[in-house]
Amino acid sequence: MINFDIIPMFTEHSYTILDNPFTACHGIAVSDLDGDQRFEFFICCENGSNRVLKWMGSRFRDIADPILADAKHPAIGAAAADVDGDGREELFVLNGSSAPVRRSRSHADRLFHACPDGTWMDWFACPGNRHLQGRSASRSVTAVDRRGTARYGFFVPNLNQPMRYFEMAPNGLLTDVAPSLGMDRTALGRGAWAGPLLSARMDIVCVNAHGPNFLFANNGNGRYTNVASTLGLTDAEEQGHGIVALDANADGCFDLCWGNWEGPHRLMIREAGHPFRNRTSPAMAYPSPTCTVIAADFDNDGYEEIFFNVHGEPNRLFGRHPDDPADWVMLDARAALEPEGHGTGAAVADLDGDGRLELLIAHAGTNERSLSLYRGPINDHHWLRILPLTRHGAPARGASVALVAGGRQQIRVIDAGSGCGCQMEPVAHFGLGTTARVDTVTITWPDGCAITLETPAIRRTLTIPYPHG
């Protein structure tokens, strides 16, 4: 719980990024891009080479090879997941100008696959897949394991063109299954999130601009029904961008928080026997040009904060009130305020392994600047990190993790994509505060399979393989 007398939440560590020029960057994704079982930041650059930042012991260094750097194509957003079941994540990169115009043929999206020899290839460039190359203005992409097979697809909202959903067909070629699923809807799709919102399966939420949002509920057989209107989530007059799921009122269920561009933001709470209800505080709802929304425990006190990455105005940070865990109040982000930072994307991960999350922010626009990196406060709080794997050995994006310690439960979802072209690390990060003992950790995979760990050791990252048999 937040102590309002402690030091501000963030300190700047941008100096740890070697070769950090001023450039227009957008979406950020976190994945193991060099196959060494450690994660890296992938940064989409609009006017230069994409970057892959790896922690090298004391600094972050760009290790992007020429294929991933893709210097001639402006990148907007990215997400990673294991499409073919080989245990390595593919990387989907949205290409195109940040201006809301139709892209040229040369700005087609990429779906990068890691080859056995360590090189990368673009699956969309293969002869049998070229007809699927996306050339419409997309702003978000999220990974989805809709049938619980540990073979993911990518759901891509588009601006004023049909949404698309790419999977690998049995013949090894890519296919767009959106038409067959009734998901090829036309809207101003800005942000997408996928995970176990209504069940253990992966549902899909798409927040749109100047039109109703969608909540595609997984029917349990890999098909979907749009239930946004029934659950009170349409928000049709606003412009949804970043979106995240968290347990905002400590009742053991995932709620939704999204930022509306220059409109009132939403914290939509699930209540027993009711659809989602808007429980946004006036401070959180106050309009701003918000791009990415992140829920994470930056100070490891056992309670998540909500960070709004804002374009051209100060970023915002919210935490739970010490007297009421369901009440969210504004906190002092101090170094990460960036009042004229023109933020366009952000992601969190613990890449240096110290148990504290790093917050990386990208920028573009009239006040172009370099990447910014922030860390939470140094303290004695305990922590535990859970990395579930699929049956193929890749990160189990969309899995849920529940931790019980100190008489209360915390829940997380392994991020598959969280709006405006960003994707967080595929790890459930739990702060524990002064609690030094964890009672149980329960991991539930997208197919509904679950296991429970009893009294796991803390202050470490536990990699949990899929429970075969």
C-alpha positions as CSV (number, residue, x, y, z in Angstrom):
1,M,0.0,0.0,0.0
2,I,1.2,3.5,-0.8
3,N,2.9,5.5,1.9
4,F,2.4,9.1,1.0
5,D,5.4,10.2,3.0
6,I,8.0,8.2,1.0
7,I,10.2,9.4,-1.8
8,P,8.8,9.7,-5.3
9,M,8.3,6.5,-7.3
10,F,10.8,6.8,-10.2
11,T,14.4,7.8,-10.7
12,E,15.9,8.2,-14.2
13,H,18.5,5.7,-15.5
14,S,18.5,6.7,-19.2
15,Y,22.3,7.0,-19.0
16,T,22.4,3.2,-19.0
17,I,21.3,3.1,-22.6
18,L,24.4,3.2,-24.8
19,D,24.0,5.1,-28.1
20,N,20.6,6.7,-27.4
21,P,20.0,9.2,-30.2
22,F,17.0,11.5,-30.7
23,T,14.7,9.6,-32.9
24,A,11.0,9.0,-33.5
25,C,10.0,5.8,-31.7
26,H,6.7,4.2,-31.0
27,G,5.7,0.7,-29.8
28,I,7.9,-1.4,-27.5
29,A,7.7,-5.2,-27.0
30,V,9.7,-7.5,-24.7
31,S,10.8,-10.9,-25.9
32,D,13.9,-13.2,-26.1
33,L,15.2,-12.1,-29.5
34,D,18.6,-13.7,-29.4
35,G,17.6,-17.1,-28.0
36,D,19.7,-17.0,-24.8
37,Q,16.7,-17.3,-22.4
38,R,16.9,-13.7,-21.4
39,F,14.5,-10.9,-22.6
40,E,15.2,-7.8,-24.5
41,F,13.3,-4.6,-25.4
42,F,12.3,-4.3,-29.0
43,I,11.7,-0.6,-30.0
44,C,9.8,0.3,-33.1
45,C,11.4,3.3,-34.9
46,E,9.6,5.4,-37.5
47,N,12.5,7.3,-39.0
48,G,15.4,4.9,-38.5
49,S,16.4,1.4,-37.5
50,N,14.4,-0.6,-35.0
51,R,16.4,-1.3,-31.8
52,V,16.9,-4.4,-29.6
53,L,18.2,-3.3,-26.2
54,K,19.9,-6.0,-24.2
55,W,21.2,-5.7,-20.6
56,M,25.0,-6.3,-20.7
57,G,25.7,-6.2,-17.0
58,S,26.0,-2.4,-16.5
59,R,24.5,-0.9,-19.7
60,F,21.8,-1.6,-22.3
61,R,23.3,-2.2,-25.7
62,D,21.6,-2.3,-29.1
63,I,22.1,-5.8,-30.6
64,A,19.6,-5.6,-33.4
65,D,20.7,-7.5,-36.5
66,P,20.0,-5.9,-39.9
67,I,16.8,-7.9,-40.5
68,L,15.1,-6.9,-37.3
69,A,16.5,-3.3,-37.6
70,D,14.7,-3.1,-41.0
71,A,16.0,0.4,-41.5
72,K,13.9,1.3,-44.6
73,H,10.5,0.7,-43.0
74,P,8.9,2.9,-40.4
75,A,7.6,0.8,-37.5
76,I,4.7,1.6,-35.2
77,G,4.0,-1.4,-33.0
78,A,5.1,-4.9,-32.2
79,A,4.1,-8.1,-30.3
80,A,5.8,-11.5,-29.9
81,A,4.4,-15.0,-29.5
82,D,5.2,-18.6,-30.7
83,V,3.1,-19.1,-33.8
84,D,4.6,-22.4,-35.1
85,G,5.1,-24.2,-31.8
86,D,8.9,-24.4,-32.1
87,G,9.5,-22.9,-28.6
88,R,10.8,-19.5,-30.0
89,E,8.6,-16.4,-30.3
90,E,7.9,-14.8,-33.6
91,L,7.8,-11.0,-33.8
92,F,5.0,-9.2,-35.5
93,V,5.9,-5.6,-36.5
94,L,3.4,-3.1,-37.7
95,N,4.9,-0.8,-40.3
96,G,3.7,2.5,-41.6
97,S,3.7,6.3,-40.9
98,S,2.2,7.5,-37.7
99,A,0.0,9.7,-39.8
100,P,-3.5,8.2,-40.2
101,V,-3.1,7.5,-43.9
102,R,-3.1,4.4,-46.0
103,R,0.4,2.9,-46.3
104,S,2.3,2.3,-49.4
105,R,3.2,-1.2,-50.6
106,S,6.7,-0.9,-49.3
107,H,5.4,-0.4,-45.7
108,A,3.9,-3.8,-45.3
109,D,3.9,-5.4,-41.9
110,R,6.5,-8.0,-41.0
111,L,6.2,-11.3,-39.2
112,F,9.8,-12.2,-38.3
113,H,10.7,-15.9,-37.6
114,A,13.9,-17.0,-35.9
115,C,15.7,-19.6,-38.1
116,P,17.7,-22.4,-36.7
117,D,21.0,-20.8,-37.8
118,G,20.2,-17.7,-35.8
119,T,19.1,-15.5,-38.7
120,W,15.6,-14.0,-39.1
121,M,13.2,-14.1,-42.0
122,D,10.0,-12.4,-42.8
123,W,7.2,-14.9,-43.2
124,F,5.0,-12.4,-45.0
125,A,7.7,-12.2,-47.7
126,C,7.3,-15.9,-48.5
127,P,5.5,-16.5,-51.8
128,G,2.5,-18.2,-50.2
129,N,2.0,-15.4,-47.7
130,R,2.6,-12.3,-49.7
131,H,-1.1,-11.7,-50.4
132,L,-1.7,-11.3,-46.6
133,Q,0.8,-8.5,-46.1
134,G,-0.9,-5.8,-44.2
135,R,-0.9,-2.4,-45.9
136,S,-3.5,-0.5,-43.9
137,A,-2.8,1.8,-41.0
138,S,-2.7,-0.3,-37.9
139,R,-1.9,0.9,-34.4
140,S,-2.0,-2.3,-32.2
141,V,-1.4,-6.0,-32.3
142,T,-1.9,-8.7,-29.7
143,A,-1.1,-12.4,-29.5
144,V,-3.9,-14.9,-28.9
145,D,-4.0,-18.6,-28.2
146,R,-7.7,-18.9,-28.9
147,R,-8.0,-22.8,-28.7
148,G,-5.5,-23.5,-26.0
149,T,-3.0,-25.3,-28.3
150,A,0.0,-23.1,-27.4
151,R,0.2,-22.0,-31.1
152,Y,-0.6,-18.3,-31.1
153,G,-2.0,-16.0,-33.7
154,F,-1.9,-12.3,-34.0
155,F,-5.1,-10.1,-33.8
156,V,-4.6,-6.8,-35.7
157,P,-7.1,-4.0,-35.5
158,N,-7.0,-1.6,-38.4
159,L,-8.1,2.0,-39.0
160,N,-11.2,2.1,-41.2
161,Q,-10.4,-1.3,-42.7
162,P,-11.4,-4.9,-41.6
163,M,-9.6,-6.3,-38.6
164,R,-7.3,-9.2,-39.3
165,Y,-6.3,-12.3,-37.3
166,F,-3.3,-14.2,-38.6
167,E,-2.6,-17.9,-37.7
168,M,-0.5,-20.7,-39.2
169,A,-2.5,-23.2,-41.2
170,P,-1.8,-26.9,-41.3
171,N,0.0,-26.5,-44.6
172,G,2.6,-24.2,-42.9
173,L,1.3,-21.1,-44.6
174,L,-0.3,-18.1,-42.8
175,T,-4.0,-17.5,-43.0
176,D,-6.4,-14.7,-42.0
177,V,-9.1,-16.3,-39.9
178,A,-10.9,-13.1,-39.0
179,P,-13.6,-13.5,-41.7
180,S,-14.4,-17.1,-40.6
181,L,-14.7,-16.0,-37.0
182,G,-16.8,-12.9,-37.8
183,M,-14.1,-10.6,-36.5
184,D,-13.3,-8.8,-39.7
185,R,-15.1,-5.7,-38.5
186,T,-14.3,-2.2,-39.8
187,A,-13.6,0.3,-37.1
188,L,-11.0,2.8,-35.9
189,G,-9.2,0.2,-33.9
190,R,-6.5,1.8,-31.7
191,G,-5.8,-0.7,-28.9
192,A,-6.1,-4.4,-28.2
193,W,-5.7,-6.7,-25.2
194,A,-6.1,-10.4,-24.9
195,G,-6.4,-12.6,-21.9
196,P,-8.7,-14.5,-19.5
197,L,-11.1,-11.7,-18.7
198,L,-14.3,-13.7,-18.6
199,S,-12.9,-17.2,-18.3
200,A,-9.6,-19.1,-18.3
201,R,-9.6,-18.8,-22.1
202,M,-8.2,-15.8,-24.0
203,D,-10.8,-13.2,-24.7
204,I,-10.0,-10.1,-26.9
205,V,-10.8,-6.5,-26.1
206,C,-10.5,-3.9,-28.8
207,V,-10.9,-0.2,-27.9
208,N,-11.9,2.0,-30.9
209,A,-12.0,5.6,-31.8
210,H,-15.4,7.3,-32.6
211,G,-17.3,4.0,-32.4
212,P,-18.1,1.2,-30.0
213,N,-15.4,-0.9,-28.4
214,F,-15.5,-4.7,-28.9
215,L,-15.2,-7.5,-26.3
216,F,-14.8,-10.8,-28.2
217,A,-15.6,-13.4,-25.6
218,N,-14.1,-16.9,-26.2
219,N,-16.9,-19.4,-26.5
220,G,-14.6,-22.2,-25.3
221,N,-14.1,-23.7,-28.8
222,G,-11.9,-21.0,-30.3
223,R,-14.9,-19.0,-31.7
224,Y,-16.0,-15.6,-30.3
225,T,-19.1,-13.5,-29.5
226,N,-19.0,-9.7,-29.1
227,V,-20.5,-9.0,-25.7
228,A,-19.2,-5.4,-25.2
229,S,-22.7,-3.9,-25.3
230,T,-24.1,-6.4,-22.9
231,L,-21.3,-5.7,-20.4
232,G,-21.4,-1.9,-20.7
233,L,-18.0,-1.5,-22.4
234,T,-18.8,0.1,-25.7
235,D,-17.8,3.7,-24.8
236,A,-18.8,4.7,-28.3
237,E,-18.1,8.4,-28.2
238,E,-14.5,8.2,-27.1
239,Q,-11.1,7.3,-28.6
240,G,-9.6,4.3,-26.8
241,H,-5.8,3.8,-27.0
242,G,-3.8,2.0,-24.3
243,I,-5.6,-0.8,-22.3
244,V,-4.6,-3.0,-19.5
245,A,-6.3,-5.6,-17.2
246,L,-5.8,-5.7,-13.4
247,D,-7.6,-6.6,-10.2
248,A,-8.5,-2.9,-9.4
249,N,-10.7,-3.6,-6.4
250,A,-9.0,-6.7,-4.9
251,D,-11.9,-9.1,-5.5
252,G,-10.0,-11.7,-7.4
253,C,-11.3,-10.8,-10.8
254,F,-9.7,-8.9,-13.7
255,D,-11.0,-5.4,-14.4
256,L,-10.2,-3.1,-17.3
257,C,-8.5,0.3,-17.5
258,W,-8.0,2.2,-20.7
259,G,-7.0,5.6,-21.8
260,N,-9.2,7.7,-24.2
261,W,-7.3,10.2,-26.3
262,E,-8.4,13.6,-25.1
263,G,-11.4,12.1,-23.4
264,P,-12.3,10.7,-19.9
265,H,-10.3,7.6,-19.1
266,R,-12.0,4.5,-17.8
267,L,-11.5,2.1,-14.9
268,M,-14.2,-0.5,-15.5
269,I,-14.8,-2.8,-12.5
270,R,-16.6,-6.1,-12.6
271,E,-19.1,-6.5,-9.9
272,A,-21.0,-9.6,-8.9
273,G,-24.2,-10.0,-10.8
274,H,-23.6,-6.8,-12.8
275,P,-21.8,-5.8,-16.0
276,F,-18.7,-3.7,-15.8
277,R,-19.2,-0.3,-14.1
278,N,-17.1,2.8,-14.4
279,R,-15.4,3.5,-11.1
280,T,-12.8,6.0,-12.4
281,S,-11.8,8.7,-9.9
282,P,-12.1,12.3,-11.1
283,A,-8.2,12.6,-11.2
284,M,-7.8,9.4,-13.2
285,A,-10.7,10.2,-15.6
286,Y,-9.4,13.7,-16.4
287,P,-8.8,13.8,-20.2
288,S,-5.3,13.7,-21.7
289,P,-3.8,12.4,-25.0
290,T,-2.8,9.0,-23.5
291,C,-1.0,6.3,-25.5
292,T,-0.1,3.4,-23.3
293,V,-1.5,2.3,-19.9
294,I,0.5,0.0,-17.7
295,A,-0.4,-1.7,-14.4
296,A,2.7,-2.9,-12.4
297,D,4.0,-2.9,-8.9
298,F,6.9,-0.5,-9.4
299,D,7.9,-0.3,-5.7
300,N,7.3,-3.9,-4.7
301,D,4.9,-3.0,-1.9
302,G,2.4,-5.7,-3.0
303,Y,0.0,-3.3,-4.8
304,E,0.0,-2.4,-8.4
305,E,0.2,1.2,-9.7
306,I,-1.3,2.4,-12.9
307,F,0.9,4.5,-15.2
308,F,-0.5,6.6,-18.0
309,N,2.0,7.4,-20.8
310,V,0.8,10.8,-22.2
311,H,1.7,12.6,-25.4
312,G,2.8,16.2,-24.9
313,E,1.5,16.5,-21.3
314,P,2.8,15.1,-18.0
315,N,2.6,11.4,-17.5
316,R,0.4,10.2,-14.7
317,L,0.8,7.6,-11.9
318,F,-2.0,6.3,-9.7
319,G,-1.9,4.1,-6.6
320,R,-4.4,2.7,-4.1
321,H,-5.4,4.9,-1.2
322,P,-4.0,3.5,2.1
323,D,-7.4,3.5,3.7
324,D,-9.4,2.1,0.8
325,P,-7.8,-0.4,-1.7
326,A,-10.6,0.3,-4.2
327,D,-9.8,4.1,-4.3
328,W,-7.1,5.2,-6.7
329,V,-5.3,8.5,-6.1
330,M,-2.6,10.3,-8.1
331,L,1.0,9.8,-7.0
332,D,4.3,11.6,-7.6
333,A,6.0,10.1,-10.6
334,R,8.6,12.9,-10.4
335,A,11.4,11.9,-12.9
336,A,8.9,10.0,-15.1
337,L,6.5,13.0,-15.4
338,E,8.1,14.1,-18.7
339,P,5.7,17.2,-19.1
340,E,6.7,17.7,-22.7
341,G,8.0,14.2,-23.5
342,H,5.5,13.4,-26.3
343,G,5.4,9.7,-25.2
344,T,4.2,7.3,-27.8
345,G,4.8,3.9,-26.1
346,A,6.1,2.3,-23.0
347,A,6.8,-1.1,-21.6
348,V,8.0,-2.7,-18.3
349,A,10.4,-5.6,-17.6
350,D,13.1,-6.6,-15.1
351,L,16.0,-7.1,-17.5
352,D,18.8,-6.7,-15.1
353,G,17.4,-9.3,-12.6
354,D,17.4,-7.1,-9.5
355,G,13.7,-7.6,-8.8
356,R,12.8,-4.0,-9.7
357,L,11.0,-3.2,-12.8
358,E,12.4,-1.0,-15.5
359,L,10.0,1.4,-17.3
360,L,11.1,2.3,-20.9
361,I,9.4,5.1,-22.7
362,A,9.5,6.0,-26.4
363,H,8.8,9.4,-27.9
364,A,7.9,11.0,-31.2
365,G,6.3,14.2,-32.5
366,T,7.2,17.8,-32.4
367,N,9.5,17.4,-29.3
368,E,11.5,14.4,-30.5
369,R,13.9,13.0,-27.9
370,S,15.8,9.9,-27.0
371,L,14.4,6.8,-25.1
372,S,13.9,7.3,-21.4
373,L,14.5,4.6,-18.8
374,Y,13.2,4.7,-15.2
375,R,13.4,2.4,-12.1
376,G,11.3,2.2,-9.0
377,P,12.7,3.1,-5.5
378,I,15.4,1.0,-3.8
379,N,13.9,-0.6,-0.7
380,D,13.9,-3.8,1.3
381,H,10.6,-5.1,-0.1
382,H,10.4,-8.7,-1.1
383,W,9.3,-10.0,-4.5
384,L,8.6,-13.0,-6.7
385,R,8.5,-13.4,-10.4
386,I,6.7,-16.3,-12.3
387,L,7.5,-17.2,-15.9
388,P,5.1,-19.8,-17.2
389,L,6.0,-21.7,-20.4
390,T,3.9,-23.4,-23.0
391,R,4.1,-27.1,-23.8
392,H,6.5,-26.1,-26.5
393,G,8.8,-24.1,-24.1
394,A,7.8,-20.6,-25.2
395,P,6.4,-17.9,-22.8
396,A,2.8,-18.7,-22.1
397,R,1.2,-15.4,-23.0
398,G,-2.3,-15.1,-21.8
399,A,-1.8,-17.4,-18.8
400,S,-3.0,-16.1,-15.4
401,V,-1.1,-16.3,-12.1
402,A,-2.6,-16.0,-8.6
403,L,-0.4,-15.5,-5.6
404,V,-1.5,-15.8,-1.9
405,A,0.7,-14.3,0.8
406,G,0.1,-12.3,3.9
407,G,-3.6,-13.1,4.0
408,R,-4.4,-11.7,0.6
409,Q,-4.4,-12.7,-3.1
410,Q,-2.8,-11.0,-6.0
411,I,-3.5,-11.9,-9.6
412,R,-1.6,-11.1,-12.9
413,V,-2.0,-12.1,-16.5
414,I,1.0,-12.8,-18.7
415,D,0.9,-10.0,-21.2
416,A,0.0,-10.7,-24.8
417,G,-0.4,-7.1,-25.9
418,S,-1.7,-4.0,-24.2
419,G,-2.8,-1.4,-26.7
420,C,-1.1,1.2,-28.9
421,G,1.5,-1.2,-30.3
422,C,3.2,-2.3,-26.9
423,Q,3.7,-5.6,-25.1
424,M,5.1,-6.1,-21.7
425,E,7.5,-8.8,-20.5
426,P,5.9,-12.3,-20.3
427,V,6.4,-12.6,-16.5
428,A,4.0,-12.2,-13.6
429,H,5.8,-9.8,-11.3
430,F,4.6,-9.7,-7.7
431,G,5.8,-7.3,-5.0
432,L,5.4,-8.6,-1.5
433,G,6.2,-5.7,0.7
434,T,7.5,-6.9,4.1
435,T,5.8,-10.3,3.7
436,A,8.6,-12.9,3.5
437,R,6.5,-16.0,2.9
438,V,4.3,-16.9,0.0
439,D,1.7,-19.5,0.7
440,T,0.7,-20.6,-2.8
441,V,1.1,-19.6,-6.5
442,T,-1.4,-21.0,-9.0
443,I,-0.7,-20.8,-12.7
444,T,-3.6,-21.3,-15.2
445,W,-2.7,-21.8,-18.8
446,P,-4.9,-20.7,-21.8
447,D,-6.2,-24.3,-22.2
448,G,-7.5,-24.3,-18.5
449,C,-4.7,-26.5,-17.2
450,A,-3.6,-25.4,-13.8
451,I,-1.0,-26.2,-11.1
452,T,-0.3,-24.8,-7.6
453,L,3.1,-24.3,-6.0
454,E,3.3,-24.5,-2.3
455,T,5.5,-22.1,-0.3
456,P,7.8,-21.2,-3.2
457,A,11.1,-19.4,-2.4
458,I,11.0,-15.7,-2.9
459,R,13.3,-13.0,-4.4
460,R,13.8,-14.9,-7.6
461,T,12.2,-15.6,-11.0
462,L,10.7,-19.1,-11.2
463,T,10.4,-20.6,-14.7
464,I,7.4,-23.0,-14.7
465,P,7.1,-25.6,-17.5
466,Y,3.8,-26.7,-18.8
467,P,2.6,-29.7,-16.7
468,H,2.7,-32.5,-19.3
469,G,0.5,-35.4,-18.3
